[in-house]
Amino acid sequence: MDKKDQLLDELLKEHAKHGSGQDEKFLKELEERIAAKEKVVEMTEDPVAGVKSPGMRWAMGSGIAACLAFGVTVFYMQRRDVEEDQGVHKILSYSDVENEVAPMKVESPRAVVEGKKEMPKASAEIARVEDTVLRDKLAFRADYSGDGALADQSASRVDAFAAADSAIAANSAAQPQMRMRLQKQMPGAASAPKPARAMALKREEAFFGRDVRRPQIAICPPHPGEPPLEKPNAERYGELSDNKWTAPVDERSALSTFAVDVDTASYANLRRMINQGQKVPKDSIRIEEMVNYFDYSYPQPKGEHPFSVQVDSMAAPWNQKHRLVRIGLQGKDMVQEERPAANLVFLLDVSGSMNNSAKLPLLKESMKYLLEELNEEDTVSIVVYAGASGLALPATKMDDVGRQKVLAKMDSLRAGGSTAGGQGIKLAYKVAQEQFVKGGVNRIILATDGDFNVGVSDREALTKLVKEKAKGGTYLSVLGFGSGNINDAMLESITNHGNGNYSYIDTIKEGRKVLLEDMMGTLVTIAKDVKVQVEMNPSKVKAYRLIGYANRMLPPEAFLDKKVDAGEIGAGHSVTALYEIIPADGKPFGPEIDASRYFEKKEEEAKVALKESDEMCFVKLAYKQAEQKVDDESTYLTVPFVDGAESDSKVDLNFAAAVALFGMQLRESEYKGNGDLKMVQALAEKGLGNDGKGLRAEFIKLVEKYEK
């Protein structure tokens, strides 16, 4: 062996010190071949000079070094994946990448001999690919380890693997032994040319040691000393602003008007975020949905109206000088035998974003509860949508045979493709119209994560569509699933205008609550376009604010406008609204000011004479029967309220106050006064009462978990 061969040998040995046992095995084989005087690199005759060409020898030597570096990269990545599979959940940091790439950048023997630092083109290209692949693996784990279907590969990733193909092919022709060994570690690495994307996916599967198209769920703590790498959260929530204090100084400002809301999605969603240790976005907190998630002991209606009205009060816990007034509505209960026939269309999202255990699989299991509530008078159709929409199951009677057909079809559904939600909704309304039951329940139940991204997808267009269809008697309810990309703003908007309700399902327990225990109220609407208007008495009220309902507020004139769309109440549903009131004390509301130096005060106008009344406020309600049309006149009822002794149902009121205060804490509201999480817990414990379903106890544990 001459000096240059020895130099190459020493170089490879030195590299092996930083490598693995697999590299040492290769060197041992190489030494055995040298000892047997086998030629590692075949020297060729220069056809012009007729002498051996050292340039060819060094080119082949650099090929060996480059391919060896490539093999070491593969081994390191495979070893890391084995560690992950064994429970060592570590994600590479950029410092890891630099430390691992550095010893792999092997300089050519010629560069060492001549004292140069540059590498031959092939070796430099492979070193660049090594760096790209390692960093790409970091991005892959950060972006795709915890959620659904894998997105399209980026152009840079495809370019990186295509470059690897070219570099390997250029060197492997002269090194068949190294080519064979490399192919054992990375099958197809130097195969015949194929389309770039297919080749890239194959390389990625080999590097990661698994099918990259299969969702991976992992817990990846940050590398010591570095910030965590988080997957961007694409959840979308509408902007909310807390209702401000209003002083009843004239006829208009004395009126507070809003549409009722029986949605519960916000509470179930924030519960999911707290349980998962996530930050809760302020705009995801709709306090009225938190309060209305729970049952309260309101009396059943008696007489002509389909719901009862109860008003009571107590001192506001977070400011004892203020009063907390509760308005409670209770819808009439209905037994299953009284329910009219139902025409239901399940509109199911089976797009790629639903490929997650908390989405499509949970949806399938939850829907089974709804089938228990149906009978042979009811029909179910299934419409699915992904890249395109289609009728998966035509209208089927819910006898024993039909129920099995629905279950079989549900079990066969698989997630994949983009989300053509707009097309799916249009088809669902078409199917519902074809099976329309006059005087019955005609409802579309949309189950999705709300990731509308193909077709008619903007909120305004979808809202207009569902609003028009609701006028014809077909209502829309929404079930939200999953995390990471839920479009909460879209889902809430279309249900508000589609005469439906919006629920979020995060567990199978919640699926049972929504689709079995509460389903009668979801299916059967007993009153629609329900509006509440509270008239404050200025002689008793200095200022007031409605807690929650920020995106349900209406102008005063909307109360008497029969064409204004408002909220719906279902059979057995209850609605709760809380007002915080500052009692009148003879002083004007707000800070006193003095700008008399440059401004003359106007002559004070004569105040409108106030009627003598002991009432703090006067509650008015407007609603329509479920079968009434848009132009039909509403029905009105009124309830005067005189503030006096503490509420007889103080247990329920304490709990409602606890939930409202927790919402204000989560929103970091300026109106929470001296309230804190300890006060939330104390109020909730006072309001635990007869907690048959365990939901109030669960709330207390949730607050404790959030506090920790």
Secondary structure, 3 states (H helix, E strand, C coil): CCHHHHHHHHHHHHHHHCCCHHHHHHHHHHHHHHHCCCCCCCCCECCCCCCECHHHHHHHHHHHHHHHHHHHHHHHHHHHHHHHHCCCCCCCCHHHHHHHHHHHCCCCHHHHHCCCCCCCHHHHHHHHHHHHHHHHHHHHHHHHCCCCCCCCCCHHHHHHHHHHHHHHHHHHCCCHHHHHHHHHHCCCCCCCCCCHHHHHHHHHHHHHCCCCCCCCCCCCCCCCCCCCCCCCCCCECCCCCCCCCECCCCCCCCEEEEECCCCCHHHHHHHHHHHCCCCCCHHHCCHHHHHCCCCCCCCCCCCCCCEEEEEEEEEECCEEEEEEEEEEEEECCCCHHHCCCEEEEEEEECCHHHCCCCCHHHHHHHHHHHHHCCCCCCEEEEEEECCCEEEEEEEEECCHHHHHHHHHHHHHCCCCCCCCHHHHHHHHHHHHHHCCCCCCEEEEEEEECCCCCCCCCCHHHHHHHHHHHHHCCCEEEEEEECCCCCEHHHHHHHHHHCCCCEEEECCHHHHHHHHHHCHHHHHCEEEEEEEEEEEECCCCEEEEEEECCCCCEECHHHHHCCCCCCEEEECCCEEEEEEEEEECCCCCCCCCCCCCCCCCCCCCCCCCCCCCCCCCEEEEEEEECCCCCCCCCCEEEEEEECCCCCCCCHHHHHHHHHHHHHHHHHCCCCCCCCCCHHHHHHHHHHCCCCCCCCHHHHHHHHHHHHHC
